[in-house]
Every structure is written in structure tokens, then in C-alpha cells.
């Protein structure tokens, strides 16, 4: 499940604010990103969306049952 256009814009805005406010943090994040580029995410970090959970994301107020 990807991010919406608004969420991506908000993340870019946050990224620009971080770059302006803390150059060292920005350089560390850039280095970390370049080291991990092309690596797959560990299996335990992968989120799995069940059809019921996806439906609950589309219809607010509907909670998925376990």
C-alpha cells in the first residue's frame, strides 16, 4: 500500500525542513540511505494487508476483526 500524493508532499516538506535545520542529521540520513539502496526489507518488517484490513482502510469507522 503506497502513500497518497498528499502524504508524499508532506514527507518532502518535512525533509526540506530537516535539511535546513540540521545539516549533520541530513548528511547522516543521506549516508544511511545510500548504504541501504537496493537492499530488500527484512521479512519481519514487511506489513501484510489482509482483504478485511484493506477494506477498513477504505471505509472509515469499520474496524477489522482479528
N, C-alpha and C positions, 0 to 999 in steps of 0.2 A: 504494500500500500504506500503510494508516494505522497509527497507533501503537496498541498494545494498551492496555487500561484501566490496567494496572499501570505501563506506561511513561508514560502521561499523568499519573498520580498522582505518579510520581517527578519528572517535569518541574515540576509545580506545587509540589512540596516544595522543589525547588532554587530555583525562582523566589521563593518566600517567603523562603528563607534569604538570597538575594541582596538582596532588598528590605530585610531587616532589617540586613544587614551593610554595605551600600554604597548609600546613598540617591542619590548622584550617578550611579552606574552605572545604577541603576533608572530615574532620570529620563531619561538618555540613551537607554536601551533603549525607553522609552515613546515618546519623540520619534521615534526611528527607525521604530518600528512604525507610528505614526500617519502618517508621511510615506509609507510604503510600502503602506498599507492599500489594497486593491483593485487593486494592480498585479499583473500576471501575472509569473511567474517566467521569467527568460531561458531560451531553449530549451536552451542548453548546460548549465544547472543541473538540468534535468529528468532524472530517472532512469527508464529504461525496463526493465521486468521482462519477461524472456522466460519462456515457459511452463516451460522447464527450470530457470531460476533460481528461479521461484516454487515449484516442486516441491522444490528443495533447501532452501528456507526452511521448508517443512512437514516435511521428513524430515531430522532432524539426521544428520550423518555422510555425506550424499550431496553430493558436490561437483560443480558444473556444469562441463561440458567447454566449452571455447571454440570 
